[in-house]
Amino acid sequence: MAVMLPDGEDLNEWVAVNTVDFFNQINMLYGTITDFCTEESCPLMSAGPKYEYHWADGTNIKKPIKCSAPKYIDYLMTWVQDQLDDETLFPSKIGVPFPKNFMSVAKTILKRLFRVYAHIYHQHFDSVIQLQEEAHLNTSFKHFIFFVQEFNLIDRKELAPLQELIEKLTSKDR
């Protein structure tokens, strides 16, 4: 399976490379539906009626704030890009060690990226179908889920908004 740690590969390095890849994929997938995800259509960042997400980055916004989905996703993508660009968190030079808190930062990034998938599936799947992007979205999400499950990177309760879909996408491959 494409998500397993290759022999001799450093776990942090593997998680870092895949985190960057997932960030780029989700950024691109979300980019295809931005015309449909507006302040008016998505006044709250949500994944269906039961799940609402508030933004806080711990630096500029310490106390979680309610905001529209496009605003939340803009905050999120900017925050993730800042993490990825930070050489102390994501060293780009071979041999430079990862910090002790790397895995916890990576888990936070992946948890938040999951929320973008959840929002797209719950609020914009009709648009995804209209754009004929569902195969791409499903393939990307399936890879993401297998990866985070392989390394226990997102708590099960965080995955609840897409639990049925996760079971459907992963059951025939287990």
C-alpha positions in Angstrom: 0.0 0.0 0.0 1.3 3.5 -0.9 0.9 4.9 2.6 3.2 2.5 4.5 6.5 3.8 5.7 9.1 2.7 3.1 12.0 0.6 4.5 14.8 2.8 5.9 12.6 6.0 5.6 12.4 8.3 8.6 8.8 8.5 10.0 9.0 12.3 10.4 10.3 12.7 6.9 7.5 10.5 5.5 4.8 12.4 7.4 6.3 15.7 6.3 6.4 14.8 2.6 2.8 13.5 2.7 1.5 16.5 4.7 2.9 18.8 2.0 1.3 16.7 -0.7 -2.1 16.6 1.0 -2.0 20.3 1.6 -1.3 20.9 -2.1 -4.0 18.5 -3.2 -6.7 20.0 -0.9 -5.7 23.5 -1.9 -6.2 22.5 -5.5 -9.5 20.6 -4.9 -10.9 23.5 -2.8 -9.8 25.9 -5.6 -12.2 24.2 -8.0 -15.3 25.0 -5.9 -14.4 28.5 -4.6 -17.1 30.0 -6.8 -19.7 28.0 -4.8 -18.2 28.5 -1.4 -19.0 32.1 -0.5 -19.8 34.2 2.5 -23.4 33.9 1.5 -23.6 30.2 0.8 -21.4 29.2 3.7 -21.7 31.8 6.5 -20.2 29.2 8.9 -17.5 26.7 8.5 -19.4 23.4 8.9 -19.6 19.8 7.8 -23.3 19.2 7.8 -25.7 20.3 10.5 -23.9 18.7 13.4 -20.4 19.9 13.0 -19.2 23.5 13.1 -15.6 24.7 13.2 -14.3 27.9 14.8 -10.9 29.3 13.9 -7.9 29.9 16.2 -4.3 29.7 15.3 -2.8 30.3 18.8 -0.8 33.3 17.6 -2.9 35.9 15.9 -6.3 34.5 16.9 -6.0 32.9 20.3 -9.7 32.5 21.2 -11.7 30.5 18.6 -13.9 32.7 16.4 -16.9 31.8 14.3 -16.3 32.7 10.6 -17.5 31.8 7.2 -16.1 28.8 5.5 -14.1 30.8 2.9 -12.6 32.9 5.7 -11.8 29.8 7.8 -10.3 28.0 4.8 -8.3 31.1 4.0 -7.0 31.4 7.6 -6.3 27.6 7.5 -4.4 27.5 4.2 -2.3 30.6 5.2 -1.5 29.1 8.6 -0.5 25.7 7.1 1.7 27.4 4.5 3.4 29.3 7.3 4.0 26.0 9.2 5.4 24.3 6.0 7.7 27.3 5.3 9.1 27.3 8.9 12.5 25.6 8.5 12.6 24.8 12.3 9.3 22.8 11.9 9.7 21.4 8.4 13.4 21.3 7.7 14.1 21.2 3.9 17.8 20.3 4.2 18.8 16.6 4.5 20.2 15.7 7.9 18.6 18.6 9.7 16.6 17.0 12.6 12.8 17.5 13.0 11.8 19.3 16.2 10.4 17.3 19.2 6.9 18.8 18.6 6.9 18.0 14.8 4.4 15.1 15.1 1.9 17.2 17.1 2.1 20.1 14.6 1.6 17.6 11.7 -1.4 16.1 13.5 -2.9 19.5 13.9 -2.4 20.4 10.3 -3.9 17.1 9.1 -6.9 17.4 11.5 -7.6 20.9 10.0 -7.1 19.7 6.4 -9.6 17.0 7.1 -12.2 19.7 7.9 -11.8 21.1 4.4 -12.6 17.6 2.9 -15.6 17.3 5.3 -16.8 20.8 4.3 -16.5 20.0 0.6 -18.3 16.6 0.9 -21.1 18.0 3.1 -21.7 21.4 1.6 -20.4 21.2 -2.0 -20.6 17.6 -3.3 -23.3 18.6 -5.9 -20.8 21.2 -7.3 -18.0 18.6 -7.3 -20.3 16.3 -9.3 -21.3 19.1 -11.7 -17.6 19.8 -12.3 -16.9 16.1 -12.7 -14.3 16.2 -10.0 -15.8 13.4 -7.7 -13.3 10.7 -8.8 -10.4 13.1 -8.1 -11.9 14.1 -4.7 -12.6 10.5 -3.7 -9.1 9.3 -4.7 -7.4 12.1 -2.8 -9.6 11.6 0.3 -9.1 7.9 0.3 -5.3 8.3 0.2 -5.5 10.9 2.9 -7.7 8.6 5.2 -5.5 5.5 4.6 -2.4 7.6 5.5 -3.8 9.2 8.7 -5.2 5.8 9.8 -1.9 4.0 9.1 0.0 6.4 11.5 -2.9 7.3 13.9 -2.6 11.0 13.0 -6.2 12.1 13.6 -8.4 11.1 16.5 -11.4 8.9 15.5 -13.9 11.5 17.0 -12.5 14.1 14.6 -13.4 11.9 11.6 -17.0 11.5 12.7 -18.4 14.0 10.1 -17.4 11.6 7.3 -17.5 8.3 9.2 -19.9 6.6 6.8 -17.9 7.7 3.7 -14.7 6.6 5.4 -16.2 3.1 6.0 -17.5 2.9 2.4 -14.2 4.0 0.8 -11.9 1.8 3.0 -14.0 -1.3 3.6 -13.4 -2.9 0.2 -9.6 -2.3 0.5 -9.0 -3.9 4.0 
